[in-house]
Amino acid sequence: MEADDSHRKVLINLVTTKMPFGKYKGYFVSDLPEHYLVWYHSKGFPAGSLGMLLNTIYEIKLNGLEKILEPIKREFRR
């Protein structure tokens, strides 16, 4: 059960955390364009929690799984 809670927290963070810098400053991490995530993937994601979130959303988009975020967006973005 703890693993499910930690995974849910990551998904919540993806839809509520905003990019703190760069061309897409202020965009929710989950809304970053795929080309930007591909660029970061080739350059290297930053260290820390932001890098983990960017890598996670990259994998979600790469695998066409964005729909899993829709219910979380509806619940946490009011």
C-alpha positions, 0 to 999 in steps of 0.5 A, spaced: 500 500 500 505 504 501 508 503 494 501 505 491 501 512 495 508 514 493 506 513 486 500 517 487 504 522 490 508 522 484 503 523 479 500 528 483 506 532 483 506 531 476 500 535 475 501 540 480 508 542 480 510 548 475 517 548 471 521 553 475 525 556 470 527 556 462 522 557 456 516 553 459 517 557 466 510 556 469 508 550 465 505 544 469 510 539 468 505 534 466 503 539 460 510 540 458 511 539 450 514 532 448 519 535 444 522 539 450 522 533 454 526 529 449 531 535 449 532 534 456 532 527 455 538 527 451 541 533 455 540 530 461 535 531 466 537 536 472 538 532 479 533 532 485 526 531 485 525 536 478 529 531 474 525 525 477 519 529 475 521 530 468 524 523 467 517 520 469 513 525 465 518 523 459 516 516 460 509 517 461 509 521 454 513 516 450 509 510 452 502 514 450 500 514 457 498 521 458 490 519 460 492 516 466 493 523 469 486 526 467 483 524 473 488 527 477 488 533 474 481 534 475 481 532 482 487 537 484 487 543 479 481 547 481 
